[in-house]
Amino acid sequence: MPTYILVTKLAPEVMQDLKRREELGQQWREKVKKHCPGVKFIAHYAILGHYDFLDIFEASSEEEAAKVSLISLANGALQAETWTAIPYRRFLEIVQELER
């Protein structure tokens, strides 16, 4: 399955109530599970910098990956970006294909 990276920045009002942070995260995971059954999460990180969280996941299609981002935006994310990730070995194969 294709791998995707999602970075999100939460809206300030969501970050003000840190006691509810775990509850809100659980609600988000439940919505993703319900609407995106083909998604498999690989990692979830809180990060420093412009974004607050980074998720690495596999999805059965681009449409399903887009749903994860849209669910994030509908549930407290001020910004969400989803990137396609190509495994490094596959990247090298692509480079070799271009050299032929």
Biopython code that builds the backbone (N, CA, C, O; Angstrom):
import numpy as np
from Bio.PDB.StructureBuilder import StructureBuilder

atoms = [
    (1, "MET", "N", (0.845, -1.186, 0.000)),
    (1, "MET", "CA", (0.000, 0.000, 0.000)),
    (1, "MET", "C", (0.886, 1.242, 0.000)),
    (1, "MET", "O", (1.970, 1.227, 0.582)),
    (2, "PRO", "N", (0.440, 2.304, -0.639)),
    (2, "PRO", "CA", (1.197, 3.555, -0.623)),
    (2, "PRO", "C", (1.302, 4.123, 0.797)),
    (2, "PRO", "O", (0.408, 3.955, 1.626)),
    (3, "THR", "N", (2.425, 4.799, 1.043)),
    (3, "THR", "CA", (2.674, 5.418, 2.340)),
    (3, "THR", "C", (2.480, 6.924, 2.223)),
    (3, "THR", "O", (2.855, 7.539, 1.225)),
    (4, "TYR", "N", (1.891, 7.503, 3.259)),
    (4, "TYR", "CA", (1.631, 8.941, 3.297)),
    (4, "TYR", "C", (2.119, 9.518, 4.618)),
    (4, "TYR", "O", (2.193, 8.828, 5.635)),
    (5, "ILE", "N", (2.446, 10.798, 4.571)),
    (5, "ILE", "CA", (2.816, 11.545, 5.768)),
    (5, "ILE", "C", (1.820, 12.685, 5.908)),
    (5, "ILE", "O", (1.569, 13.426, 4.958)),
    (6, "LEU", "N", (1.262, 12.814, 7.093)),
    (6, "LEU", "CA", (0.313, 13.897, 7.387)),
    (6, "LEU", "C", (0.921, 14.766, 8.471)),
    (6, "LEU", "O", (1.292, 14.269, 9.534)),
    (7, "VAL", "N", (1.027, 16.063, 8.207)),
    (7, "VAL", "CA", (1.450, 17.007, 9.240)),
    (7, "VAL", "C", (0.268, 17.921, 9.532)),
    (7, "VAL", "O", (-0.413, 18.387, 8.618)),
    (8, "THR", "N", (0.034, 18.171, 10.817)),
    (8, "THR", "CA", (-1.094, 19.014, 11.205)),
    (8, "THR", "C", (-0.662, 20.059, 12.222)),
    (8, "THR", "O", (0.219, 19.837, 13.052)),
    (9, "LYS", "N", (-1.308, 21.186, 12.124)),
    (9, "LYS", "CA", (-1.163, 22.259, 13.104)),
    (9, "LYS", "C", (-2.556, 22.474, 13.681)),
    (9, "LYS", "O", (-3.508, 22.742, 12.948)),
    (10, "LEU", "N", (-2.664, 22.354, 14.997)),
    (10, "LEU", "CA", (-3.966, 22.487, 15.638)),
    (10, "LEU", "C", (-4.353, 23.953, 15.801)),
    (10, "LEU", "O", (-3.497, 24.826, 15.941)),
    (11, "ALA", "N", (-5.643, 24.201, 15.779)),
    (11, "ALA", "CA", (-6.160, 25.546, 16.017)),
    (11, "ALA", "C", (-5.844, 25.937, 17.462)),
    (11, "ALA", "O", (-5.854, 25.081, 18.346)),
    (12, "PRO", "N", (-5.565, 27.221, 17.712)),
    (12, "PRO", "CA", (-5.218, 27.656, 19.072)),
    (12, "PRO", "C", (-6.251, 27.267, 20.125)),
    (12, "PRO", "O", (-5.885, 26.903, 21.243)),
    (13, "GLU", "N", (-7.527, 27.338, 19.785)),
    (13, "GLU", "CA", (-8.555, 26.992, 20.776)),
    (13, "GLU", "C", (-8.515, 25.518, 21.167)),
    (13, "GLU", "O", (-8.904, 25.162, 22.279)),
    (14, "VAL", "N", (-8.054, 24.671, 20.272)),
    (14, "VAL", "CA", (-7.920, 23.245, 20.582)),
    (14, "VAL", "C", (-6.752, 23.029, 21.543)),
    (14, "VAL", "O", (-6.820, 22.180, 22.431)),
    (15, "MET", "N", (-5.694, 23.796, 21.361)),
    (15, "MET", "CA", (-4.513, 23.647, 22.206)),
    (15, "MET", "C", (-4.701, 24.255, 23.599)),
    (15, "MET", "O", (-3.943, 23.935, 24.514)),
    (16, "GLN", "N", (-5.694, 25.120, 23.770)),
    (16, "GLN", "CA", (-5.910, 25.755, 25.072)),
    (16, "GLN", "C", (-6.375, 24.769, 26.137)),
    (16, "GLN", "O", (-6.074, 24.942, 27.318)),
    (17, "ASP", "N", (-7.099, 23.747, 25.731)),
    (17, "ASP", "CA", (-7.620, 22.773, 26.688)),
    (17, "ASP", "C", (-6.809, 21.481, 26.594)),
    (17, "ASP", "O", (-7.258, 20.489, 26.019)),
    (18, "LEU", "N", (-5.615, 21.514, 27.166)),
    (18, "LEU", "CA", (-4.715, 20.360, 27.052)),
    (18, "LEU", "C", (-5.262, 19.120, 27.749)),
    (18, "LEU", "O", (-4.894, 18.003, 27.387)),
    (19, "LYS", "N", (-6.128, 19.292, 28.735)),
    (19, "LYS", "CA", (-6.714, 18.146, 29.434)),
    (19, "LYS", "C", (-7.590, 17.322, 28.498)),
    (19, "LYS", "O", (-7.730, 16.114, 28.693)),
    (20, "ARG", "N", (-8.177, 17.947, 27.495)),
    (20, "ARG", "CA", (-9.044, 17.238, 26.536)),
    (20, "ARG", "C", (-8.273, 16.717, 25.328)),
    (20, "ARG", "O", (-8.857, 16.070, 24.459)),
    (21, "ARG", "N", (-6.973, 16.989, 25.260)),
    (21, "ARG", "CA", (-6.174, 16.628, 24.087)),
    (21, "ARG", "C", (-6.260, 15.134, 23.777)),
    (21, "ARG", "O", (-6.448, 14.753, 22.622)),
    (22, "GLU", "N", (-6.125, 14.293, 24.790)),
    (22, "GLU", "CA", (-6.181, 12.847, 24.564)),
    (22, "GLU", "C", (-7.569, 12.427, 24.084)),
    (22, "GLU", "O", (-7.687, 11.598, 23.181)),
    (23, "GLU", "N", (-8.607, 12.985, 24.673)),
    (23, "GLU", "CA", (-9.983, 12.673, 24.275)),
    (23, "GLU", "C", (-10.231, 13.087, 22.826)),
    (23, "GLU", "O", (-10.823, 12.329, 22.057)),
    (24, "LEU", "N", (-9.784, 14.276, 22.454)),
    (24, "LEU", "CA", (-9.973, 14.746, 21.076)),
    (24, "LEU", "C", (-9.201, 13.874, 20.084)),
    (24, "LEU", "O", (-9.684, 13.590, 18.988)),
    (25, "GLY", "N", (-8.003, 13.455, 20.477)),
    (25, "GLY", "CA", (-7.218, 12.560, 19.622)),
    (25, "GLY", "C", (-7.905, 11.228, 19.418)),
    (25, "GLY", "O", (-7.879, 10.671, 18.321)),
    (26, "GLN", "N", (-8.521, 10.714, 20.470)),
    (26, "GLN", "CA", (-9.245, 9.437, 20.374)),
    (26, "GLN", "C", (-10.452, 9.575, 19.450)),
    (26, "GLN", "O", (-10.729, 8.682, 18.650)),
    (27, "GLN", "N", (-11.167, 10.689, 19.559)),
    (27, "GLN", "CA", (-12.321, 10.932, 18.685)),
    (27, "GLN", "C", (-11.880, 10.996, 17.232)),
    (27, "GLN", "O", (-12.553, 10.462, 16.349)),
    (28, "TRP", "N", (-10.744, 11.652, 16.983)),
    (28, "TRP", "CA", (-10.213, 11.741, 15.627)),
    (28, "TRP", "C", (-9.881, 10.352, 15.094)),
    (28, "TRP", "O", (-10.238, 10.022, 13.963)),
    (29, "ARG", "N", (-9.192, 9.526, 15.908)),
    (29, "ARG", "CA", (-8.832, 8.160, 15.477)),
    (29, "ARG", "C", (-10.073, 7.335, 15.166)),
    (29, "ARG", "O", (-10.081, 6.577, 14.196)),
    (30, "GLU", "N", (-11.122, 7.470, 15.972)),
    (30, "GLU", "CA", (-12.362, 6.721, 15.731)),
    (30, "GLU", "C", (-13.012, 7.131, 14.417)),
    (30, "GLU", "O", (-13.516, 6.277, 13.687)),
    (31, "LYS", "N", (-13.009, 8.423, 14.103)),
    (31, "LYS", "CA", (-13.586, 8.889, 12.827)),
    (31, "LYS", "C", (-12.777, 8.379, 11.643)),
    (31, "LYS", "O", (-13.338, 7.974, 10.625)),
    (32, "VAL", "N", (-11.461, 8.400, 11.780)),
    (32, "VAL", "CA", (-10.615, 7.882, 10.702)),
    (32, "VAL", "C", (-10.885, 6.396, 10.513)),
    (32, "VAL", "O", (-11.020, 5.928, 9.382)),
    (33, "LYS", "N", (-10.962, 5.655, 11.606)),
    (33, "LYS", "CA", (-11.218, 4.209, 11.527)),
    (33, "LYS", "C", (-12.562, 3.927, 10.844)),
    (33, "LYS", "O", (-12.669, 3.004, 10.036)),
    (34, "LYS", "N", (-13.572, 4.716, 11.168)),
    (34, "LYS", "CA", (-14.913, 4.526, 10.606)),
    (34, "LYS", "C", (-14.950, 4.849, 9.110)),
    (34, "LYS", "O", (-15.508, 4.087, 8.321)),
    (35, "HIS", "N", (-14.360, 5.969, 8.727)),
    (35, "HIS", "CA", (-14.471, 6.450, 7.351)),
    (35, "HIS", "C", (-13.335, 5.994, 6.441)),
    (35, "HIS", "O", (-13.435, 6.111, 5.220)),
    (36, "CYS", "N", (-12.267, 5.480, 7.020)),
    (36, "CYS", "CA", (-11.090, 5.082, 6.239)),
    (36, "CYS", "C", (-10.609, 3.702, 6.688)),
    (36, "CYS", "O", (-9.527, 3.585, 7.262)),
    (37, "PRO", "N", (-11.391, 2.668, 6.436)),
    (37, "PRO", "CA", (-11.036, 1.339, 6.941)),
    (37, "PRO", "C", (-9.735, 0.778, 6.365)),
    (37, "PRO", "O", (-9.150, -0.134, 6.949)),
    (38, "GLY", "N", (-9.278, 1.300, 5.242)),
    (38, "GLY", "CA", (-8.048, 0.803, 4.631)),
    (38, "GLY", "C", (-6.785, 1.478, 5.137)),
    (38, "GLY", "O", (-5.689, 1.186, 4.658)),
    (39, "VAL", "N", (-6.930, 2.384, 6.105)),
    (39, "VAL", "CA", (-5.757, 3.102, 6.621)),
    (39, "VAL", "C", (-5.096, 2.308, 7.737)),
    (39, "VAL", "O", (-5.764, 1.802, 8.639)),
    (40, "LYS", "N", (-3.767, 2.208, 7.662)),
    (40, "LYS", "CA", (-2.977, 1.561, 8.710)),
    (40, "LYS", "C", (-1.944, 2.573, 9.191)),
    (40, "LYS", "O", (-1.075, 2.992, 8.426)),
    (41, "PHE", "N", (-2.040, 2.966, 10.465)),
    (41, "PHE", "CA", (-1.089, 3.924, 11.011)),
    (41, "PHE", "C", (0.210, 3.226, 11.375)),
    (41, "PHE", "O", (0.209, 2.159, 11.988)),
    (42, "ILE", "N", (1.312, 3.842, 10.989)),
    (42, "ILE", "CA", (2.642, 3.314, 11.262)),
    (42, "ILE", "C", (3.270, 4.038, 12.442)),
    (42, "ILE", "O", (3.912, 3.418, 13.290)),
    (43, "ALA", "N", (3.082, 5.372, 12.493)),
    (43, "ALA", "CA", (3.675, 6.160, 13.581)),
    (43, "ALA", "C", (2.900, 7.454, 13.775)),
    (43, "ALA", "O", (2.281, 7.973, 12.846)),
    (44, "HIS", "N", (2.948, 7.964, 14.998)),
    (44, "HIS", "CA", (2.307, 9.237, 15.352)),
    (44, "HIS", "C", (3.258, 9.979, 16.285)),
    (44, "HIS", "O", (3.654, 9.455, 17.326)),
    (45, "TYR", "N", (3.620, 11.204, 15.903)),
    (45, "TYR", "CA", (4.566, 11.985, 16.687)),
    (45, "TYR", "C", (4.022, 13.376, 16.972)),
    (45, "TYR", "O", (3.381, 13.982, 16.113)),
    (46, "ALA", "N", (4.275, 13.885, 18.177)),
    (46, "ALA", "CA", (4.135, 15.304, 18.465)),
    (46, "ALA", "C", (5.488, 15.897, 18.088)),
    (46, "ALA", "O", (6.529, 15.363, 18.470)),
    (47, "ILE", "N", (5.475, 16.992, 17.343)),
    (47, "ILE", "CA", (6.735, 17.539, 16.849)),
    (47, "ILE", "C", (6.867, 19.016, 17.210)),
    (47, "ILE", "O", (5.880, 19.695, 17.490)),
    (48, "LEU", "N", (8.091, 19.488, 17.197)),
    (48, "LEU", "CA", (8.392, 20.895, 17.431)),
    (48, "LEU", "C", (8.544, 21.578, 16.084)),
    (48, "LEU", "O", (9.015, 20.966, 15.126)),
    (49, "GLY", "N", (8.154, 22.823, 16.004)),
    (49, "GLY", "CA", (8.286, 23.548, 14.746)),
    (49, "GLY", "C", (6.941, 24.082, 14.299)),
    (49, "GLY", "O", (6.051, 24.320, 15.115)),
    (50, "HIS", "N", (6.799, 24.269, 12.997)),
    (50, "HIS", "CA", (5.586, 24.871, 12.447)),
    (50, "HIS", "C", (4.348, 24.006, 12.678)),
    (50, "HIS", "O", (3.257, 24.533, 12.894)),
    (51, "TYR", "N", (4.508, 22.690, 12.635)),
    (51, "TYR", "CA", (3.388, 21.774, 12.825)),
    (51, "TYR", "C", (3.431, 21.168, 14.223)),
    (51, "TYR", "O", (4.474, 21.156, 14.877)),
    (52, "ASP", "N", (2.275, 20.661, 14.676)),
    (52, "ASP", "CA", (2.169, 20.052, 16.005)),
    (52, "ASP", "C", (2.303, 18.534, 15.979)),
    (52, "ASP", "O", (2.831, 17.940, 16.919)),
    (53, "PHE", "N", (1.824, 17.901, 14.899)),
    (53, "PHE", "CA", (1.828, 16.436, 14.831)),
    (53, "PHE", "C", (2.246, 15.956, 13.455)),
    (53, "PHE", "O", (2.041, 16.634, 12.447)),
    (54, "LEU", "N", (2.843, 14.759, 13.436)),
    (54, "LEU", "CA", (3.237, 14.101, 12.203)),
    (54, "LEU", "C", (2.754, 12.658, 12.299)),
    (54, "LEU", "O", (3.050, 11.957, 13.267)),
    (55, "ASP", "N", (2.018, 12.230, 11.301)),
    (55, "ASP", "CA", (1.541, 10.847, 11.229)),
    (55, "ASP", "C", (2.082, 10.204, 9.972)),
    (55, "ASP", "O", (2.108, 10.822, 8.908)),
    (56, "ILE", "N", (2.510, 8.968, 10.096)),
    (56, "ILE", "CA", (2.916, 8.170, 8.947)),
    (56, "ILE", "C", (1.912, 7.034, 8.850)),
    (56, "ILE", "O", (1.691, 6.301, 9.814)),
    (57, "PHE", "N", (1.303, 6.897, 7.670)),
    (57, "PHE", "CA", (0.282, 5.871, 7.512)),
    (57, "PHE", "C", (0.259, 5.334, 6.097)),
    (57, "PHE", "O", (0.758, 5.960, 5.162)),
    (58, "GLU", "N", (-0.329, 4.167, 5.961)),
    (58, "GLU", "CA", (-0.562, 3.568, 4.654)),
    (58, "GLU", "C", (-2.045, 3.684, 4.360)),
    (58, "GLU", "O", (-2.879, 3.568, 5.258)),
    (59, "ALA", "N", (-2.365, 3.912, 3.102)),
    (59, "ALA", "CA", (-3.765, 4.004, 2.689)),
    (59, "ALA", "C", (-3.934, 3.264, 1.372)),
    (59, "ALA", "O", (-3.003, 3.156, 0.574)),
    (60, "SER", "N", (-5.129, 2.763, 1.166)),
    (60, "SER", "CA", (-5.387, 1.979, -0.036)),
    (60, "SER", "C", (-5.464, 2.841, -1.292)),
    (60, "SER", "O", (-5.326, 2.326, -2.401)),
    (61, "SER", "N", (-5.685, 4.154, -1.134)),
    (61, "SER", "CA", (-5.791, 5.038, -2.296)),
    (61, "SER", "C", (-5.518, 6.484, -1.885)),
    (61, "SER", "O", (-5.507, 6.821, -0.701)),
    (62, "GLU", "N", (-5.298, 7.326, -2.892)),
    (62, "GLU", "CA", (-5.131, 8.757, -2.627)),
    (62, "GLU", "C", (-6.390, 9.343, -2.014)),
    (62, "GLU", "O", (-6.319, 10.217, -1.151)),
    (63, "GLU", "N", (-7.541, 8.861, -2.460)),
    (63, "GLU", "CA", (-8.810, 9.368, -1.933)),
    (63, "GLU", "C", (-8.940, 9.088, -0.440)),
    (63, "GLU", "O", (-9.406, 9.934, 0.324)),
    (64, "GLU", "N", (-8.525, 7.900, -0.038)),
    (64, "GLU", "CA", (-8.601, 7.556, 1.374)),
    (64, "GLU", "C", (-7.613, 8.402, 2.186)),
    (64, "GLU", "O", (-7.930, 8.821, 3.299)),
    (65, "ALA", "N", (-6.436, 8.653, 1.645)),
    (65, "ALA", "CA", (-5.463, 9.521, 2.313)),
    (65, "ALA", "C", (-6.020, 10.936, 2.434)),
    (65, "ALA", "O", (-5.818, 11.597, 3.453)),
    (66, "ALA", "N", (-6.710, 11.401, 1.411)),
    (66, "ALA", "CA", (-7.320, 12.739, 1.465)),
    (66, "ALA", "C", (-8.382, 12.810, 2.555)),
    (66, "ALA", "O", (-8.524, 13.837, 3.219)),
    (67, "LYS", "N", (-9.123, 11.732, 2.743)),
    (67, "LYS", "CA", (-10.136, 11.705, 3.801)),
    (67, "LYS", "C", (-9.508, 11.900, 5.179)),
    (67, "LYS", "O", (-10.073, 12.594, 6.024)),
    (68, "VAL", "N", (-8.343, 11.292, 5.412)),
    (68, "VAL", "CA", (-7.660, 11.448, 6.704)),
    (68, "VAL", "C", (-7.353, 12.924, 6.936)),
    (68, "VAL", "O", (-7.554, 13.435, 8.038)),
    (69, "SER", "N", (-6.873, 13.600, 5.916)),
    (69, "SER", "CA", (-6.560, 15.020, 6.025)),
    (69, "SER", "C", (-7.827, 15.840, 6.265)),
    (69, "SER", "O", (-7.832, 16.745, 7.099)),
    (70, "LEU", "N", (-8.885, 15.531, 5.545)),
    (70, "LEU", "CA", (-10.149, 16.262, 5.702)),
    (70, "LEU", "C", (-10.755, 16.050, 7.086)),
    (70, "LEU", "O", (-11.308, 16.981, 7.672)),
    (71, "ILE", "N", (-10.653, 14.837, 7.607)),
    (71, "ILE", "CA", (-11.145, 14.568, 8.967)),
    (71, "ILE", "C", (-10.345, 15.394, 9.969)),
    (71, "ILE", "O", (-10.905, 15.896, 10.944)),
    (72, "SER", "N", (-9.050, 15.539, 9.738)),
    (72, "SER", "CA", (-8.217, 16.355, 10.615)),
    (72, "SER", "C", (-8.665, 17.811, 10.595)),
    (72, "SER", "O", (-8.788, 18.443, 11.643)),
    (73, "LEU", "N", (-8.906, 18.331, 9.416)),
    (73, "LEU", "CA", (-9.347, 19.723, 9.283)),
    (73, "LEU", "C", (-10.716, 19.953, 9.903)),
    (73, "LEU", "O", (-10.984, 21.029, 10.437)),
    (74, "ALA", "N", (-11.574, 18.957, 9.837)),
    (74, "ALA", "CA", (-12.916, 19.081, 10.404)),
    (74, "ALA", "C", (-12.936, 18.887, 11.920)),
    (74, "ALA", "O", (-13.957, 19.121, 12.566)),
    (75, "ASN", "N", (-11.803, 18.458, 12.486)),
    (75, "ASN", "CA", (-11.765, 18.137, 13.915)),
    (75, "ASN", "C", (-10.639, 18.848, 14.658)),
    (75, "ASN", "O", (-9.965, 18.247, 15.495)),
    (76, "GLY", "N", (-10.439, 20.111, 14.356)),
    (76, "GLY", "CA", (-9.533, 20.916, 15.154)),
    (76, "GLY", "C", (-8.199, 21.278, 14.542)),
    (76, "GLY", "O", (-7.438, 22.032, 15.147)),
    (77, "ALA", "N", (-7.889, 20.768, 13.366)),
    (77, "ALA", "CA", (-6.624, 21.149, 12.726)),
    (77, "ALA", "C", (-6.824, 22.462, 11.978)),
    (77, "ALA", "O", (-7.775, 22.616, 11.211)),
    (78, "LEU", "N", (-5.927, 23.387, 12.209)),
    (78, "LEU", "CA", (-5.937, 24.657, 11.494)),
    (78, "LEU", "C", (-5.336, 24.464, 10.105)),
    (78, "LEU", "O", (-5.774, 25.075, 9.130)),
    (79, "GLN", "N", (-4.317, 23.597, 10.036)),
    (79, "GLN", "CA", (-3.656, 23.261, 8.779)),
    (79, "GLN", "C", (-3.391, 21.766, 8.747)),
    (79, "GLN", "O", (-3.140, 21.142, 9.779)),
    (80, "ALA", "N", (-3.450, 21.202, 7.549)),
    (80, "ALA", "CA", (-3.107, 19.795, 7.359)),
    (80, "ALA", "C", (-2.513, 19.642, 5.964)),
    (80, "ALA", "O", (-3.069, 20.132, 4.981)),
    (81, "GLU", "N", (-1.387, 18.961, 5.896)),
    (81, "GLU", "CA", (-0.757, 18.658, 4.606)),
    (81, "GLU", "C", (-0.490, 17.163, 4.563)),
    (81, "GLU", "O", (-0.025, 16.571, 5.537)),
    (82, "THR", "N", (-0.789, 16.569, 3.425)),
    (82, "THR", "CA", (-0.520, 15.151, 3.231)),
    (82, "THR", "C", (0.467, 15.005, 2.091)),
    (82, "THR", "O", (0.277, 15.560, 1.008)),
    (83, "TRP", "N", (1.523, 14.252, 2.349)),
    (83, "TRP", "CA", (2.563, 14.032, 1.353)),
    (83, "TRP", "C", (2.660, 12.544, 1.033)),
    (83, "TRP", "O", (2.438, 11.696, 1.897)),
    (84, "THR", "N", (2.993, 12.240, -0.214)),
    (84, "THR", "CA", (3.259, 10.866, -0.606)),
    (84, "THR", "C", (4.708, 10.544, -0.255)),
    (84, "THR", "O", (5.601, 11.356, -0.494)),
    (85, "ALA", "N", (4.941, 9.373, 0.307)),
    (85, "ALA", "CA", (6.298, 8.943, 0.657)),
    (85, "ALA", "C", (6.658, 7.717, -0.175)),
    (85, "ALA", "O", (5.912, 6.739, -0.220)),
    (86, "ILE", "N", (7.798, 7.786, -0.824)),
    (86, "ILE", "CA", (8.282, 6.666, -1.632)),
    (86, "ILE", "C", (9.436, 6.013, -0.871)),
    (86, "ILE", "O", (10.395, 6.694, -0.510)),
    (87, "PRO", "N", (9.358, 4.712, -0.624)),
    (87, "PRO", "CA", (10.478, 4.044, 0.046)),
    (87, "PRO", "C", (11.780, 4.297, -0.718)),
    (87, "PRO", "O", (11.794, 4.333, -1.948)),
    (88, "TYR", "N", (12.868, 4.472, 0.028)),
    (88, "TYR", "CA", (14.137, 4.841, -0.587)),
    (88, "TYR", "C", (14.611, 3.832, -1.626)),
    (88, "TYR", "O", (15.105, 4.218, -2.685)),
    (89, "ARG", "N", (14.463, 2.547, -1.332)),
    (89, "ARG", "CA", (14.891, 1.526, -2.307)),
    (89, "ARG", "C", (14.098, 1.656, -3.613)),
    (89, "ARG", "O", (14.653, 1.488, -4.699)),
    (90, "ARG", "N", (12.814, 1.950, -3.505)),
    (90, "ARG", "CA", (11.994, 2.127, -4.713)),
    (90, "ARG", "C", (12.440, 3.376, -5.461)),
    (90, "ARG", "O", (12.477, 3.389, -6.692)),
    (91, "PHE", "N", (12.778, 4.419, -4.723)),
    (91, "PHE", "CA", (13.291, 5.643, -5.344)),
    (91, "PHE", "C", (14.536, 5.343, -6.173)),
    (91, "PHE", "O", (14.673, 5.829, -7.295)),
    (92, "LEU", "N", (15.453, 4.532, -5.611)),
    (92, "LEU", "CA", (16.662, 4.173, -6.344)),
    (92, "LEU", "C", (16.334, 3.374, -7.602)),
    (92, "LEU", "O", (16.988, 3.539, -8.632)),
    (93, "GLU", "N", (15.318, 2.505, -7.520)),
    (93, "GLU", "CA", (14.895, 1.755, -8.706)),
    (93, "GLU", "C", (14.371, 2.694, -9.785)),
    (93, "GLU", "O", (14.636, 2.494, -10.970)),
    (94, "ILE", "N", (13.637, 3.706, -9.380)),
    (94, "ILE", "CA", (13.107, 4.690, -10.336)),
    (94, "ILE", "C", (14.258, 5.419, -11.021)),
    (94, "ILE", "O", (14.234, 5.631, -12.234)),
    (95, "VAL", "N", (15.261, 5.800, -10.243)),
    (95, "VAL", "CA", (16.435, 6.474, -10.813)),
    (95, "VAL", "C", (17.109, 5.559, -11.827)),
    (95, "VAL", "O", (17.473, 6.005, -12.915)),
    (96, "GLN", "N", (17.277, 4.293, -11.486)),
    (96, "GLN", "CA", (17.918, 3.343, -12.396)),
    (96, "GLN", "C", (17.093, 3.171, -13.674)),
    (96, "GLN", "O", (17.660, 3.035, -14.758)),
    (97, "GLU", "N", (15.776, 3.175, -13.559)),
    (97, "GLU", "CA", (14.914, 3.058, -14.745)),
    (97, "GLU", "C", (15.135, 4.233, -15.690)),
    (97, "GLU", "O", (15.066, 4.065, -16.908)),
    (98, "LEU", "N", (15.396, 5.401, -15.158)),
    (98, "LEU", "CA", (15.608, 6.576, -15.982)),
    (98, "LEU", "C", (16.952, 6.546, -16.704)),
    (98, "LEU", "O", (17.129, 7.201, -17.731)),
    (99, "GLU", "N", (17.885, 5.789, -16.165)),
    (99, "GLU", "CA", (19.217, 5.705, -16.772)),
    (99, "GLU", "C", (19.277, 4.723, -17.937)),
    (99, "GLU", "O", (20.279, 4.669, -18.650)),
    (100, "ARG", "N", (18.231, 3.959, -18.132)),
    (100, "ARG", "CA", (18.220, 2.956, -19.209)),
    (100, "ARG", "C", (17.905, 3.581, -20.531)),
    (100, "ARG", "O", (17.854, 2.886, -21.546)),
]
sb = StructureBuilder()
sb.init_structure("model")
sb.init_model(0)
sb.init_chain("A")
sb.init_seg("    ")
for serial, (resi, resn, name, xyz) in enumerate(atoms, 1):
    if name == "N":
        sb.init_residue(resn, " ", resi, " ")
    sb.init_atom(name, np.array(xyz, "f"), 0.0, 1.0, " ", f" {name:<3s}", serial, name[0])
structure = sb.get_structure()
